[in-house]
Amino acid sequence: MKDEVFYSKGMKHVKEDYPDLYKENVSLNEVTFSGKVLDYKTQKLIALGITATNSDSRAVKNQIKSTMKEFNVTKDEIVDVLRVVLLIAGKPAFMNAINILYELTEK
């Protein structure tokens, strides 16, 4: 997660009220998205897939938007990720993410 971008609404409160916990979250993200073997783009696509399995529409939307913006990822690349979501998490999670993807790309 580059540039300390957190999609959880609660992270704002953690940053303000518990700076020690916020700092640890930033450190964890830096270690996680280190790109030691997999490049950052691949890691972001994995994060998108994991997020989509949870069917959290807000988080899925933010992940799709940031992945497309940061890496110029195509709709087809995202659909490839979502194919795995369909297999692992099922049709509801897949369709939720597909609907969000088309909402964002048909504007």
PDB file as gemmi writes it, atoms N, CA and C in Angstrom:
CRYST1    1.000    1.000    1.000  90.00  90.00  90.00 P 1                      
ATOM      1  N   MET A   1       0.859  -1.171   0.000  1.00  0.00           N  
ATOM      2  CA  MET A   1       0.000   0.000   0.000  1.00  0.00           C  
ATOM      3  C   MET A   1       0.897   1.222   0.000  1.00  0.00           C  
ATOM      4  N   LYS A   2       0.958   1.863  -1.091  1.00  0.00           N  
ATOM      5  CA  LYS A   2       1.846   3.005  -1.236  1.00  0.00           C  
ATOM      6  C   LYS A   2       1.171   4.277  -0.726  1.00  0.00           C  
ATOM      7  N   ASP A   3       1.976   5.224  -0.309  1.00  0.00           N  
ATOM      8  CA  ASP A   3       1.506   6.552   0.105  1.00  0.00           C  
ATOM      9  C   ASP A   3       0.483   6.515   1.236  1.00  0.00           C  
ATOM     10  N   GLU A   4       0.550   5.534   2.090  1.00  0.00           N  
ATOM     11  CA  GLU A   4      -0.329   5.438   3.257  1.00  0.00           C  
ATOM     12  C   GLU A   4      -1.802   5.627   2.909  1.00  0.00           C  
ATOM     13  N   VAL A   5      -2.266   4.929   1.895  1.00  0.00           N  
ATOM     14  CA  VAL A   5      -3.677   4.982   1.527  1.00  0.00           C  
ATOM     15  C   VAL A   5      -4.368   3.797   2.178  1.00  0.00           C  
ATOM     16  N   PHE A   6      -5.283   4.098   3.097  1.00  0.00           N  
ATOM     17  CA  PHE A   6      -6.057   3.061   3.764  1.00  0.00           C  
ATOM     18  C   PHE A   6      -7.515   3.252   3.404  1.00  0.00           C  
ATOM     19  N   TYR A   7      -8.198   2.163   3.078  1.00  0.00           N  
ATOM     20  CA  TYR A   7      -9.584   2.255   2.648  1.00  0.00           C  
ATOM     21  C   TYR A   7     -10.574   2.106   3.788  1.00  0.00           C  
ATOM     22  N   SER A   8     -10.118   1.682   4.928  1.00  0.00           N  
ATOM     23  CA  SER A   8     -11.003   1.546   6.079  1.00  0.00           C  
ATOM     24  C   SER A   8     -11.339   2.928   6.624  1.00  0.00           C  
ATOM     25  N   LYS A   9     -12.619   3.201   6.788  1.00  0.00           N  
ATOM     26  CA  LYS A   9     -13.033   4.490   7.341  1.00  0.00           C  
ATOM     27  C   LYS A   9     -12.476   4.708   8.738  1.00  0.00           C  
ATOM     28  N   GLY A  10     -12.340   3.626   9.485  1.00  0.00           N  
ATOM     29  CA  GLY A  10     -11.868   3.733  10.861  1.00  0.00           C  
ATOM     30  C   GLY A  10     -10.406   4.110  11.001  1.00  0.00           C  
ATOM     31  N   MET A  11      -9.621   3.945   9.928  1.00  0.00           N  
ATOM     32  CA  MET A  11      -8.194   4.226  10.026  1.00  0.00           C  
ATOM     33  C   MET A  11      -7.932   5.702  10.331  1.00  0.00           C  
ATOM     34  N   LYS A  12      -8.811   6.576   9.910  1.00  0.00           N  
ATOM     35  CA  LYS A  12      -8.669   8.008  10.221  1.00  0.00           C  
ATOM     36  C   LYS A  12      -8.658   8.214  11.736  1.00  0.00           C  
ATOM     37  N   HIS A  13      -9.533   7.507  12.425  1.00  0.00           N  
ATOM     38  CA  HIS A  13      -9.618   7.632  13.877  1.00  0.00           C  
ATOM     39  C   HIS A  13      -8.396   7.018  14.559  1.00  0.00           C  
ATOM     40  N   VAL A  14      -7.946   5.907  14.017  1.00  0.00           N  
ATOM     41  CA  VAL A  14      -6.752   5.275  14.578  1.00  0.00           C  
ATOM     42  C   VAL A  14      -5.564   6.224  14.443  1.00  0.00           C  
ATOM     43  N   LYS A  15      -5.440   6.849  13.281  1.00  0.00           N  
ATOM     44  CA  LYS A  15      -4.323   7.777  13.053  1.00  0.00           C  
ATOM     45  C   LYS A  15      -4.371   8.938  14.035  1.00  0.00           C  
ATOM     46  N   GLU A  16      -5.560   9.469  14.273  1.00  0.00           N  
ATOM     47  CA  GLU A  16      -5.706  10.625  15.169  1.00  0.00           C  
ATOM     48  C   GLU A  16      -5.559  10.253  16.644  1.00  0.00           C  
ATOM     49  N   ASP A  17      -6.181   9.142  17.045  1.00  0.00           N  
ATOM     50  CA  ASP A  17      -6.264   8.814  18.467  1.00  0.00           C  
ATOM     51  C   ASP A  17      -5.229   7.802  18.949  1.00  0.00           C  
ATOM     52  N   TYR A  18      -4.727   6.984  18.042  1.00  0.00           N  
ATOM     53  CA  TYR A  18      -3.775   5.934  18.408  1.00  0.00           C  
ATOM     54  C   TYR A  18      -2.623   5.905  17.407  1.00  0.00           C  
ATOM     55  N   PRO A  19      -1.804   6.931  17.410  1.00  0.00           N  
ATOM     56  CA  PRO A  19      -0.740   7.028  16.398  1.00  0.00           C  
ATOM     57  C   PRO A  19       0.227   5.851  16.424  1.00  0.00           C  
ATOM     58  N   ASP A  20       0.404   5.214  17.585  1.00  0.00           N  
ATOM     59  CA  ASP A  20       1.292   4.058  17.644  1.00  0.00           C  
ATOM     60  C   ASP A  20       0.728   2.892  16.825  1.00  0.00           C  
ATOM     61  N   LEU A  21      -0.589   2.656  16.909  1.00  0.00           N  
ATOM     62  CA  LEU A  21      -1.223   1.602  16.113  1.00  0.00           C  
ATOM     63  C   LEU A  21      -1.208   1.953  14.627  1.00  0.00           C  
ATOM     64  N   TYR A  22      -1.415   3.213  14.328  1.00  0.00           N  
ATOM     65  CA  TYR A  22      -1.377   3.649  12.935  1.00  0.00           C  
ATOM     66  C   TYR A  22       0.013   3.391  12.346  1.00  0.00           C  
ATOM     67  N   LYS A  23       1.032   3.757  13.092  1.00  0.00           N  
ATOM     68  CA  LYS A  23       2.404   3.566  12.621  1.00  0.00           C  
ATOM     69  C   LYS A  23       2.676   2.087  12.347  1.00  0.00           C  
ATOM     70  N   GLU A  24       2.181   1.208  13.200  1.00  0.00           N  
ATOM     71  CA  GLU A  24       2.366  -0.224  12.999  1.00  0.00           C  
ATOM     72  C   GLU A  24       1.640  -0.706  11.746  1.00  0.00           C  
ATOM     73  N   ASN A  25       0.451  -0.149  11.478  1.00  0.00           N  
ATOM     74  CA  ASN A  25      -0.277  -0.505  10.254  1.00  0.00           C  
ATOM     75  C   ASN A  25       0.503  -0.076   9.021  1.00  0.00           C  
ATOM     76  N   VAL A  26       1.074   1.113   9.068  1.00  0.00           N  
ATOM     77  CA  VAL A  26       1.886   1.594   7.945  1.00  0.00           C  
ATOM     78  C   VAL A  26       3.076   0.671   7.738  1.00  0.00           C  
ATOM     79  N   SER A  27       3.733   0.293   8.819  1.00  0.00           N  
ATOM     80  CA  SER A  27       4.891  -0.607   8.716  1.00  0.00           C  
ATOM     81  C   SER A  27       4.492  -1.961   8.139  1.00  0.00           C  
ATOM     82  N   LEU A  28       3.367  -2.496   8.589  1.00  0.00           N  
ATOM     83  CA  LEU A  28       2.894  -3.780   8.081  1.00  0.00           C  
ATOM     84  C   LEU A  28       2.613  -3.707   6.581  1.00  0.00           C  
ATOM     85  N   ASN A  29       2.008  -2.616   6.138  1.00  0.00           N  
ATOM     86  CA  ASN A  29       1.740  -2.451   4.709  1.00  0.00           C  
ATOM     87  C   ASN A  29       3.026  -2.352   3.907  1.00  0.00           C  
ATOM     88  N   GLU A  30       4.012  -1.647   4.446  1.00  0.00           N  
ATOM     89  CA  GLU A  30       5.287  -1.520   3.743  1.00  0.00           C  
ATOM     90  C   GLU A  30       5.972  -2.876   3.600  1.00  0.00           C  
ATOM     91  N   VAL A  31       5.905  -3.685   4.650  1.00  0.00           N  
ATOM     92  CA  VAL A  31       6.512  -5.017   4.598  1.00  0.00           C  
ATOM     93  C   VAL A  31       5.733  -5.926   3.653  1.00  0.00           C  
ATOM     94  N   THR A  32       4.403  -5.825   3.701  1.00  0.00           N  
ATOM     95  CA  THR A  32       3.554  -6.672   2.871  1.00  0.00           C  
ATOM     96  C   THR A  32       3.735  -6.365   1.394  1.00  0.00           C  
ATOM     97  N   PHE A  33       3.677  -5.104   1.052  1.00  0.00           N  
ATOM     98  CA  PHE A  33       3.779  -4.696  -0.357  1.00  0.00           C  
ATOM     99  C   PHE A  33       5.219  -4.330  -0.714  1.00  0.00           C  
ATOM    100  N   SER A  34       6.133  -5.213  -0.354  1.00  0.00           N  
ATOM    101  CA  SER A  34       7.559  -4.942  -0.562  1.00  0.00           C  
ATOM    102  C   SER A  34       8.029  -5.264  -1.969  1.00  0.00           C  
ATOM    103  N   GLY A  35       7.315  -6.141  -2.651  1.00  0.00           N  
ATOM    104  CA  GLY A  35       7.716  -6.509  -4.000  1.00  0.00           C  
ATOM    105  C   GLY A  35       9.003  -7.318  -4.044  1.00  0.00           C  
ATOM    106  N   LYS A  36       9.252  -8.115  -3.021  1.00  0.00           N  
ATOM    107  CA  LYS A  36      10.502  -8.891  -2.995  1.00  0.00           C  
ATOM    108  C   LYS A  36      10.550  -9.925  -4.113  1.00  0.00           C  
ATOM    109  N   VAL A  37       9.456 -10.631  -4.343  1.00  0.00           N  
ATOM    110  CA  VAL A  37       9.417 -11.616  -5.420  1.00  0.00           C  
ATOM    111  C   VAL A  37       8.340 -11.230  -6.429  1.00  0.00           C  
ATOM    112  N   LEU A  38       7.135 -10.972  -5.934  1.00  0.00           N  
ATOM    113  CA  LEU A  38       6.053 -10.510  -6.807  1.00  0.00           C  
ATOM    114  C   LEU A  38       6.098  -8.998  -6.894  1.00  0.00           C  
ATOM    115  N   ASP A  39       5.882  -8.470  -8.072  1.00  0.00           N  
ATOM    116  CA  ASP A  39       5.881  -7.015  -8.192  1.00  0.00           C  
ATOM    117  C   ASP A  39       4.615  -6.433  -7.552  1.00  0.00           C  
ATOM    118  N   TYR A  40       4.664  -5.142  -7.302  1.00  0.00           N  
ATOM    119  CA  TYR A  40       3.576  -4.457  -6.600  1.00  0.00           C  
ATOM    120  C   TYR A  40       2.246  -4.584  -7.345  1.00  0.00           C  
ATOM    121  N   LYS A  41       2.273  -4.527  -8.672  1.00  0.00           N  
ATOM    122  CA  LYS A  41       1.041  -4.673  -9.452  1.00  0.00           C  
ATOM    123  C   LYS A  41       0.393  -6.029  -9.174  1.00  0.00           C  
ATOM    124  N   THR A  42       1.184  -7.071  -9.194  1.00  0.00           N  
ATOM    125  CA  THR A  42       0.652  -8.417  -8.919  1.00  0.00           C  
ATOM    126  C   THR A  42       0.094  -8.483  -7.509  1.00  0.00           C  
ATOM    127  N   GLN A  43       0.796  -7.899  -6.561  1.00  0.00           N  
ATOM    128  CA  GLN A  43       0.308  -7.883  -5.183  1.00  0.00           C  
ATOM    129  C   GLN A  43      -1.016  -7.133  -5.070  1.00  0.00           C  
ATOM    130  N   LYS A  44      -1.140  -6.030  -5.785  1.00  0.00           N  
ATOM    131  CA  LYS A  44      -2.400  -5.271  -5.768  1.00  0.00           C  
ATOM    132  C   LYS A  44      -3.540  -6.079  -6.382  1.00  0.00           C  
ATOM    133  N   LEU A  45      -3.261  -6.829  -7.447  1.00  0.00           N  
ATOM    134  CA  LEU A  45      -4.294  -7.668  -8.051  1.00  0.00           C  
ATOM    135  C   LEU A  45      -4.720  -8.780  -7.094  1.00  0.00           C  
ATOM    136  N   ILE A  46      -3.776  -9.312  -6.341  1.00  0.00           N  
ATOM    137  CA  ILE A  46      -4.122 -10.309  -5.326  1.00  0.00           C  
ATOM    138  C   ILE A  46      -4.993  -9.661  -4.245  1.00  0.00           C  
ATOM    139  N   ALA A  47      -4.616  -8.478  -3.812  1.00  0.00           N  
ATOM    140  CA  ALA A  47      -5.410  -7.764  -2.802  1.00  0.00           C  
ATOM    141  C   ALA A  47      -6.826  -7.505  -3.310  1.00  0.00           C  
ATOM    142  N   LEU A  48      -6.948  -7.159  -4.566  1.00  0.00           N  
ATOM    143  CA  LEU A  48      -8.268  -6.949  -5.166  1.00  0.00           C  
ATOM    144  C   LEU A  48      -9.087  -8.237  -5.106  1.00  0.00           C  
ATOM    145  N   GLY A  49      -8.481  -9.347  -5.463  1.00  0.00           N  
ATOM    146  CA  GLY A  49      -9.184 -10.623  -5.425  1.00  0.00           C  
ATOM    147  C   GLY A  49      -9.634 -10.996  -4.025  1.00  0.00           C  
ATOM    148  N   ILE A  50      -8.769 -10.810  -3.061  1.00  0.00           N  
ATOM    149  CA  ILE A  50      -9.128 -11.112  -1.673  1.00  0.00           C  
ATOM    150  C   ILE A  50     -10.254 -10.204  -1.207  1.00  0.00           C  
ATOM    151  N   THR A  51     -10.151  -8.937  -1.526  1.00  0.00           N  
ATOM    152  CA  THR A  51     -11.196  -7.987  -1.140  1.00  0.00           C  
ATOM    153  C   THR A  51     -12.525  -8.364  -1.772  1.00  0.00           C  
ATOM    154  N   ALA A  52     -12.499  -8.754  -3.029  1.00  0.00           N  
ATOM    155  CA  ALA A  52     -13.733  -9.118  -3.728  1.00  0.00           C  
ATOM    156  C   ALA A  52     -14.400 -10.332  -3.087  1.00  0.00           C  
ATOM    157  N   THR A  53     -13.624 -11.256  -2.540  1.00  0.00           N  
ATOM    158  CA  THR A  53     -14.232 -12.435  -1.911  1.00  0.00           C  
ATOM    159  C   THR A  53     -15.063 -12.068  -0.691  1.00  0.00           C  
ATOM    160  N   ASN A  54     -14.784 -10.917  -0.089  1.00  0.00           N  
ATOM    161  CA  ASN A  54     -15.534 -10.484   1.096  1.00  0.00           C  
ATOM    162  C   ASN A  54     -16.828  -9.761   0.752  1.00  0.00           C  
ATOM    163  N   SER A  55     -17.048  -9.446  -0.519  1.00  0.00           N  
ATOM    164  CA  SER A  55     -18.253  -8.752  -0.989  1.00  0.00           C  
ATOM    165  C   SER A  55     -18.485  -7.412  -0.299  1.00  0.00           C  
ATOM    166  N   ASP A  56     -17.427  -6.764   0.112  1.00  0.00           N  
ATOM    167  CA  ASP A  56     -17.530  -5.419   0.696  1.00  0.00           C  
ATOM    168  C   ASP A  56     -17.473  -4.428  -0.466  1.00  0.00           C  
ATOM    169  N   SER A  57     -18.627  -3.947  -0.878  1.00  0.00           N  
ATOM    170  CA  SER A  57     -18.726  -3.127  -2.089  1.00  0.00           C  
ATOM    171  C   SER A  57     -17.829  -1.901  -2.054  1.00  0.00           C  
ATOM    172  N   ARG A  58     -17.789  -1.217  -0.928  1.00  0.00           N  
ATOM    173  CA  ARG A  58     -16.973  -0.012  -0.811  1.00  0.00           C  
ATOM    174  C   ARG A  58     -15.498  -0.340  -0.995  1.00  0.00           C  
ATOM    175  N   ALA A  59     -15.045  -1.406  -0.343  1.00  0.00           N  
ATOM    176  CA  ALA A  59     -13.642  -1.796  -0.439  1.00  0.00           C  
ATOM    177  C   ALA A  59     -13.299  -2.280  -1.848  1.00  0.00           C  
ATOM    178  N   VAL A  60     -14.201  -3.044  -2.451  1.00  0.00           N  
ATOM    179  CA  VAL A  60     -13.966  -3.528  -3.819  1.00  0.00           C  
ATOM    180  C   VAL A  60     -13.858  -2.344  -4.775  1.00  0.00           C  
ATOM    181  N   LYS A  61     -14.762  -1.404  -4.638  1.00  0.00           N  
ATOM    182  CA  LYS A  61     -14.740  -0.215  -5.503  1.00  0.00           C  
ATOM    183  C   LYS A  61     -13.418   0.531  -5.355  1.00  0.00           C  
ATOM    184  N   ASN A  62     -12.981   0.733  -4.125  1.00  0.00           N  
ATOM    185  CA  ASN A  62     -11.722   1.447  -3.901  1.00  0.00           C  
ATOM    186  C   ASN A  62     -10.530   0.672  -4.441  1.00  0.00           C  
ATOM    187  N   GLN A  63     -10.533  -0.645  -4.280  1.00  0.00           N  
ATOM    188  CA  GLN A  63      -9.430  -1.454  -4.808  1.00  0.00           C  
ATOM    189  C   GLN A  63      -9.384  -1.400  -6.337  1.00  0.00           C  
ATOM    190  N   ILE A  64     -10.536  -1.519  -6.968  1.00  0.00           N  
ATOM    191  CA  ILE A  64     -10.573  -1.457  -8.438  1.00  0.00           C  
ATOM    192  C   ILE A  64     -10.090  -0.096  -8.919  1.00  0.00           C  
ATOM    193  N   LYS A  65     -10.612   0.957  -8.326  1.00  0.00           N  
ATOM    194  CA  LYS A  65     -10.224   2.313  -8.740  1.00  0.00           C  
ATOM    195  C   LYS A  65      -8.727   2.539  -8.581  1.00  0.00           C  
ATOM    196  N   SER A  66      -8.188   2.158  -7.432  1.00  0.00           N  
ATOM    197  CA  SER A  66      -6.767   2.420  -7.213  1.00  0.00           C  
ATOM    198  C   SER A  66      -5.887   1.553  -8.113  1.00  0.00           C  
ATOM    199  N   THR A  67      -6.287   0.316  -8.343  1.00  0.00           N  
ATOM    200  CA  THR A  67      -5.504  -0.562  -9.205  1.00  0.00           C  
ATOM    201  C   THR A  67      -5.511  -0.057 -10.645  1.00  0.00           C  
ATOM    202  N   MET A  68      -6.664   0.381 -11.106  1.00  0.00           N  
ATOM    203  CA  MET A  68      -6.744   0.915 -12.471  1.00  0.00           C  
ATOM    204  C   MET A  68      -5.947   2.208 -12.594  1.00  0.00           C  
ATOM    205  N   LYS A  69      -6.017   3.050 -11.582  1.00  0.00           N  
ATOM    206  CA  LYS A  69      -5.317   4.337 -11.625  1.00  0.00           C  
ATOM    207  C   LYS A  69      -3.802   4.153 -11.532  1.00  0.00           C  
ATOM    208  N   GLU A  70      -3.349   3.342 -10.573  1.00  0.00           N  
ATOM    209  CA  GLU A  70      -1.915   3.186 -10.351  1.00  0.00           C  
ATOM    210  C   GLU A  70      -1.212   2.437 -11.469  1.00  0.00           C  
ATOM    211  N   PHE A  71      -1.891   1.444 -12.038  1.00  0.00           N  
ATOM    212  CA  PHE A  71      -1.208   0.551 -12.981  1.00  0.00           C  
ATOM    213  C   PHE A  71      -1.829   0.512 -14.358  1.00  0.00           C  
ATOM    214  N   ASN A  72      -2.846   1.331 -14.586  1.00  0.00           N  
ATOM    215  CA  ASN A  72      -3.527   1.336 -15.869  1.00  0.00           C  
ATOM    216  C   ASN A  72      -4.013  -0.072 -16.222  1.00  0.00           C  
ATOM    217  N   VAL A  73      -4.466  -0.788 -15.213  1.00  0.00           N  
ATOM    218  CA  VAL A  73      -4.961  -2.153 -15.384  1.00  0.00           C  
ATOM    219  C   VAL A  73      -6.246  -2.098 -16.208  1.00  0.00           C  
ATOM    220  N   THR A  74      -6.390  -3.045 -17.106  1.00  0.00           N  
ATOM    221  CA  THR A  74      -7.562  -3.078 -17.974  1.00  0.00           C  
ATOM    222  C   THR A  74      -8.715  -3.824 -17.311  1.00  0.00           C  
ATOM    223  N   LYS A  75      -9.882  -3.617 -17.872  1.00  0.00           N  
ATOM    224  CA  LYS A  75     -11.064  -4.333 -17.413  1.00  0.00           C  
ATOM    225  C   LYS A  75     -10.846  -5.838 -17.545  1.00  0.00           C  
ATOM    226  N   ASP A  76     -10.235  -6.267 -18.631  1.00  0.00           N  
ATOM    227  CA  ASP A  76      -9.995  -7.700 -18.851  1.00  0.00           C  
ATOM    228  C   ASP A  76      -9.045  -8.290 -17.809  1.00  0.00           C  
ATOM    229  N   GLU A  77      -8.035  -7.536 -17.406  1.00  0.00           N  
ATOM    230  CA  GLU A  77      -7.134  -8.022 -16.359  1.00  0.00           C  
ATOM    231  C   GLU A  77      -7.893  -8.203 -15.038  1.00  0.00           C  
ATOM    232  N   ILE A  78      -8.779  -7.265 -14.738  1.00  0.00           N  
ATOM    233  CA  ILE A  78      -9.564  -7.371 -13.509  1.00  0.00           C  
ATOM    234  C   ILE A  78     -10.529  -8.546 -13.597  1.00  0.00           C  
ATOM    235  N   VAL A  79     -11.125  -8.748 -14.755  1.00  0.00           N  
ATOM    236  CA  VAL A  79     -12.025  -9.902 -14.913  1.00  0.00           C  
ATOM    237  C   VAL A  79     -11.254 -11.205 -14.713  1.00  0.00           C  
ATOM    238  N   ASP A  80     -10.010 -11.276 -15.152  1.00  0.00           N  
ATOM    239  CA  ASP A  80      -9.211 -12.476 -14.898  1.00  0.00           C  
ATOM    240  C   ASP A  80      -9.060 -12.728 -13.398  1.00  0.00           C  
ATOM    241  N   VAL A  81      -8.855 -11.673 -12.630  1.00  0.00           N  
ATOM    242  CA  VAL A  81      -8.790 -11.808 -11.173  1.00  0.00           C  
ATOM    243  C   VAL A  81     -10.137 -12.283 -10.644  1.00  0.00           C  
ATOM    244  N   LEU A  82     -11.207 -11.707 -11.162  1.00  0.00           N  
ATOM    245  CA  LEU A  82     -12.542 -12.038 -10.676  1.00  0.00           C  
ATOM    246  C   LEU A  82     -12.966 -13.458 -11.052  1.00  0.00           C  
ATOM    247  N   ARG A  83     -12.374 -14.024 -12.089  1.00  0.00           N  
ATOM    248  CA  ARG A  83     -12.638 -15.434 -12.423  1.00  0.00           C  
ATOM    249  C   ARG A  83     -12.217 -16.334 -11.254  1.00  0.00           C  
ATOM    250  N   VAL A  84     -11.103 -15.991 -10.645  1.00  0.00           N  
ATOM    251  CA  VAL A  84     -10.630 -16.756  -9.492  1.00  0.00           C  
ATOM    252  C   VAL A  84     -11.580 -16.549  -8.313  1.00  0.00           C  
ATOM    253  N   VAL A  85     -12.071 -15.326  -8.154  1.00  0.00           N  
ATOM    254  CA  VAL A  85     -13.059 -15.037  -7.102  1.00  0.00           C  
ATOM    255  C   VAL A  85     -14.290 -15.910  -7.301  1.00  0.00           C  
ATOM    256  N   LEU A  86     -14.747 -16.026  -8.530  1.00  0.00           N  
ATOM    257  CA  LEU A  86     -15.915 -16.870  -8.822  1.00  0.00           C  
ATOM    258  C   LEU A  86     -15.665 -18.305  -8.365  1.00  0.00           C  
ATOM    259  N   LEU A  87     -14.504 -18.837  -8.674  1.00  0.00           N  
ATOM    260  CA  LEU A  87     -14.170 -20.209  -8.299  1.00  0.00           C  
ATOM    261  C   LEU A  87     -14.068 -20.379  -6.783  1.00  0.00           C  
ATOM    262  N   ILE A  88     -13.421 -19.441  -6.130  1.00  0.00           N  
ATOM    263  CA  ILE A  88     -13.121 -19.575  -4.701  1.00  0.00           C  
ATOM    264  C   ILE A  88     -14.269 -19.114  -3.805  1.00  0.00           C  
ATOM    265  N   ALA A  89     -14.883 -17.976  -4.139  1.00  0.00           N  
ATOM    266  CA  ALA A  89     -15.880 -17.376  -3.238  1.00  0.00           C  
ATOM    267  C   ALA A  89     -17.305 -17.523  -3.736  1.00  0.00           C  
ATOM    268  N   GLY A  90     -17.479 -17.854  -5.005  1.00  0.00           N  
ATOM    269  CA  GLY A  90     -18.816 -18.073  -5.526  1.00  0.00           C  
ATOM    270  C   GLY A  90     -19.390 -16.898  -6.299  1.00  0.00           C  
ATOM    271  N   LYS A  91     -20.573 -17.169  -6.849  1.00  0.00           N  
ATOM    272  CA  LYS A  91     -21.224 -16.220  -7.744  1.00  0.00           C  
ATOM    273  C   LYS A  91     -21.614 -14.894  -7.076  1.00  0.00           C  
ATOM    274  N   PRO A  92     -22.116 -14.866  -5.835  1.00  0.00           N  
ATOM    275  CA  PRO A  92     -22.483 -13.573  -5.253  1.00  0.00           C  
ATOM    276  C   PRO A  92     -21.304 -12.596  -5.154  1.00  0.00           C  
ATOM    277  N   ALA A  93     -20.157 -13.078  -4.685  1.00  0.00           N  
ATOM    278  CA  ALA A  93     -18.981 -12.204  -4.580  1.00  0.00           C  
ATOM    279  C   ALA A  93     -18.509 -11.776  -5.965  1.00  0.00           C  
ATOM    280  N   PHE A  94     -18.522 -12.714  -6.904  1.00  0.00           N  
ATOM    281  CA  PHE A  94     -18.122 -12.419  -8.278  1.00  0.00           C  
ATOM    282  C   PHE A  94     -19.029 -11.356  -8.896  1.00  0.00           C  
ATOM    283  N   MET A  95     -20.339 -11.554  -8.792  1.00  0.00           N  
ATOM    284  CA  MET A  95     -21.279 -10.622  -9.413  1.00  0.00           C  
ATOM    285  C   MET A  95     -21.221  -9.243  -8.759  1.00  0.00           C  
ATOM    286  N   ASN A  96     -21.024  -9.202  -7.461  1.00  0.00           N  
ATOM    287  CA  ASN A  96     -20.872  -7.921  -6.780  1.00  0.00           C  
ATOM    288  C   ASN A  96     -19.702  -7.145  -7.374  1.00  0.00           C  
ATOM    289  N   ALA A  97     -18.566  -7.818  -7.528  1.00  0.00           N  
ATOM    290  CA  ALA A  97     -17.378  -7.158  -8.074  1.00  0.00           C  
ATOM    291  C   ALA A  97     -17.553  -6.809  -9.550  1.00  0.00           C  
ATOM    292  N   ILE A  98     -18.179  -7.683 -10.330  1.00  0.00           N  
ATOM    293  CA  ILE A  98     -18.435  -7.393 -11.748  1.00  0.00           C  
ATOM    294  C   ILE A  98     -19.320  -6.155 -11.880  1.00  0.00           C  
ATOM    295  N   ASN A  99     -20.359  -6.082 -11.087  1.00  0.00           N  
ATOM    296  CA  ASN A  99     -21.251  -4.913 -11.143  1.00  0.00           C  
ATOM    297  C   ASN A  99     -20.496  -3.631 -10.827  1.00  0.00           C  
ATOM    298  N   ILE A 100     -19.621  -3.681  -9.844  1.00  0.00           N  
ATOM    299  CA  ILE A 100     -18.823  -2.505  -9.481  1.00  0.00           C  
ATOM    300  C   ILE A 100     -17.864  -2.148 -10.612  1.00  0.00           C  
ATOM    301  N   LEU A 101     -17.223  -3.151 -11.181  1.00  0.00           N  
ATOM    302  CA  LEU A 101     -16.294  -2.914 -12.290  1.00  0.00           C  
ATOM    303  C   LEU A 101     -17.006  -2.211 -13.444  1.00  0.00           C  
ATOM    304  N   TYR A 102     -18.172  -2.696 -13.817  1.00  0.00           N  
ATOM    305  CA  TYR A 102     -18.883  -2.085 -14.930  1.00  0.00           C  
ATOM    306  C   TYR A 102     -19.426  -0.705 -14.574  1.00  0.00           C  
ATOM    307  N   GLU A 103     -19.797  -0.521 -13.328  1.00  0.00           N  
ATOM    308  CA  GLU A 103     -20.220   0.812 -12.877  1.00  0.00           C  
ATOM    309  C   GLU A 103     -19.084   1.810 -13.051  1.00  0.00           C  
ATOM    310  N   LEU A 104     -17.864   1.380 -12.736  1.00  0.00           N  
ATOM    311  CA  LEU A 104     -16.713   2.276 -12.845  1.00  0.00           C  
ATOM    312  C   LEU A 104     -16.222   2.470 -14.270  1.00  0.00           C  
ATOM    313  N   THR A 105     -16.370   1.473 -15.112  1.00  0.00           N  
ATOM    314  CA  THR A 105     -15.814   1.576 -16.469  1.00  0.00           C  
ATOM    315  C   THR A 105     -16.799   2.067 -17.512  1.00  0.00           C  
ATOM    316  N   GLU A 106     -18.056   2.114 -17.179  1.00  0.00           N  
ATOM    317  CA  GLU A 106     -19.048   2.586 -18.162  1.00  0.00           C  
ATOM    318  C   GLU A 106     -19.396   4.048 -17.977  1.00  0.00           C  
ATOM    319  N   LYS A 107     -18.658   4.742 -17.152  1.00  0.00           N  
ATOM    320  CA  LYS A 107     -18.930   6.174 -16.920  1.00  0.00           C  
ATOM    321  C   LYS A 107     -18.388   7.007 -18.047  1.00  0.00           C  
TER     322      LYS A 107                                                      
END                                                                             
